[in-house]
Amino acid sequence: MSAGLPDAGLVITRPRRPCDSCRKRKSRCDMNPGDPSCVLCRFHHQECTFVEDARPRKRKSVAREEDNGPPQDEPIKRLSVLAEKERDREEGVEDGTRHGAHQSHVRDDYANLKGPSLLKRTLGLQNHRHSKFLGSTSEYEQKLLALDALKTKDEIPIGRSCLRRVNERHTFLLHPDELSRNNEDEFRDLDAIEAIVSPHGPALVRLYFRIVHPSFPILHKKVFLEKYERTHREFAPPLLAAVYILALNWWSYSSELALLTKPDVPRLEKLALKTMNDIIHRPKLSTIQAGLLLLQRQEGDSWALTTQLVGLGQDLGLHMDCSNWKIPLWERGLRKRLAWALFMQDKWAALVHGRPSHITGDDWTVKPVSETDFPEKAIDEDDEDGSTEVEKGRVLFSEMIKLTQILGDILSTFYTQRAEEEIRTNCAHGVRWLLERAKPMQIRLRDWFSQLPECLRVENVKMRKLSSTGYLHLAYFSTEITLHRCILRYLSTEQDQALILICRGAAQARLDSAMEFVKSLKPEHLQSFWYCASKYCFAVIGSFVGLLWATSSDKEDASLYKQRLEEYRWMLRLSCRSADFMERALDMLAHSTGVLVMAIPEITNSAQQPTVQVQSGSKASSGFDYVEHVEELEHGDDGRSRLSQDLSGDEPTQTSMWLDPTRSLESLQHMDPQRQMDGFGISTMGIRPGTSSFLNDGIDFVIGETGYTSDSEPA
C-alpha cells in the first residue's frame, strides 16, 4: 500500500464509534496506534473527542413504504453506490475519504461568495464555467456583438451558455462545466489525489511556495491559498496533483516532513496525467498552470502536451494583450505571467525536440511583464533554510523571457524548413552570408548578458538560500551554442582557412566557458528548481563537443575534443549526486553521442594552421562578432576594433601569446590560468594592416602573415 495512505496493518479501522468531529461530518474515523487523535482531526488541527452522544437514526415510514412501495430509482441508486465503491477500491480510496479531509461545501459561483474574495469577478478561474475566446472569423459576428443595446450588459445569456465582453473588441463565450466530458468524475479524482498525500497536503503546499513558486511564478499565491483553505475540491485535479508532485522533490527541505515516509509519487503522477486529459474539454487558466507544472517533472518532457497547451492558451486568449480588459487586476498580471510561461515552453520545447514553434509574432500581442505583474514581494519571502528568494525569482523569470525571445528569433532565422533550405543554397560556396545573418543575434546576446542585474550573477548566492540562477545561465549557453552549431555545420563549404579558424576558435571558446560554468555550480544551484529544458541544455553541451570533434581536420584537434567529451561526462557524473535530474541529462548525452562518436574517422595527418595570436582579455564575454572580423580579413582594416569593458568596468588586460603555425588550437588549453577566460565580457585590441582579430570569452585571436607579441613590437 502507498505511503500516502494509512497502512492496513497499522490502522485501527474504527473504534466502537467515531469521534465527535467525524460523526458530524459523516466521515470514516481512522486512528493510528498510540495516537490520541484520529487522522482527520490531526489534519484539521482539531481536538479529537468522544463526548457527545450519538444521534438516533431516523426510521423510514413503514406506512409510506407499504402504500407506495420502494422508489423506482432505488435499484439504480444502489447500483451507482456499488459502482462508486468499486472504483474507489481500484484506485485505493478508502471509505469516507471522499467526504473527509479538507472539505467544505463547494461554491457553484464565486460571485456569490460572502465577504471579500479575489475570485468574484474572475474570467479564467471560475469554478462552474469555462471560457473560450471568440476570434474574428467565428460564427459570432463582431459587428453584432458591438451593438449599443448589448454594450451595457456584462453577460448576455445564450441558451445555457453566455457571452462576456471584456472590452470593445474582445468577447468570450462561457459554457457550464456540467455539460463537458468527464465532469462528474472531478470530485472523486480530487479526493483520490488528496488521499494519497494526506495528511501532508498543507505542508507540501507550503514547500511548493517556498522553493518552486518564486522561480516559476505561474500561480497566484493568495488565490491558491484562499481556495485551499476552503477545500481541495475547488481545484483542477491535475493542478493540485502537480503542486504536490513538484513539492515532493524537496521533501527533505521541510522540517515537518523530512523524517516521514514520502507518499506514492508514481500513483500521484498517474492520476495527474489521467485528469489532465479529462479537463482539456473545459479549459481554464488552471489547465495551463497544471500542464506547465507537469512539464517541469523530471520525466515530464512532452511535445504533445506542449502543443495542447498552446492551443488551449489561445482558447483562453492568452496570446492577446489583456491590459484593458474588464477583469480583476490580479488576473491581468496572472494572465501575462502565464502567457509568457507558455511562450517559453513553446520555444524551448521547439529547440529540445527540433520541432516548429507554434507561437508566431504576428499573433502575439502580450505586453512585457513588469514588477506590478508579480504580487509577491520580498516581505512575503519564507525565512526557513532552503527557501528561494522572491525578488531574485521575479527578476530571473523576467530575464528568462527576454532570453527566450532571442532564442525564438534564432530558431525562426536558422532552423525552420525554409530557413535551412535558404542556408543550404547561400552557403554552397562559403559561410560569409550565414555570418552576416548571425551578426544581429550575436549582438543581442551580448547586450542581454551585459545588462543582467547583479543579483543574477552565478556567484551571487545567499547563505542558506537556494538559487535558480543556474538554469538562466545554462539557457544562455544553450542559446549561444544553438547559434554556433548552425555555423559549424556549414564550415566544410568554406575555402578560406583563416575564416574557418575564426569560427572554430569562437566555438571552442564558447565550449570552454560553458564547461567552466557547469564546473562552477554549487549545491545551492544544483538543489534548486531547474527549468524543464535544463536536462537538454546540459546534454547539448556534450553534443556540441561531438560536433567540434566530428568537424576537426587536425589530429591534435580531434584528440582534444575526444578528451573534452570524456571530461564533460565525468563532470556530469559528479553532479548527479547533488541533483537527480543531472542523471537524466547524462543519459541523454550517452544516447545522443555514445554510439555516434565511435563512427568519427581517425585523422592520420595534421593540417597546417594559420598564424594565430592569443590574448587573454576581459572577464566577461557574451559571444563573438563574426562579421566585423570577416570584413577585416577582406579589406585589411587598419582601424581599431571597438573597445568594450567587462561587467566590472575594468579595462581588459592585453597579454599576448604567439602560436607557431604548425600548432593547433589545443595550445589554448595550456595557457596560464590567470590568462584564461573567467566570464563573458568583450575586449578588443588594436590591429595592424594585414591582420584580423576575433574575440570571445576573454581570448582574442589575431590572424595574419605577421604576428606581434605586443602592440608595438613585431615578433
Summary of the structure (lengths in Angstrom):
residues: 715
radius of gyration: 30.9
end to end distance: 77.2
largest distance: 118.2
contacts: 2266
relative contact order: 0.06
helix: 51%
strand: 7%
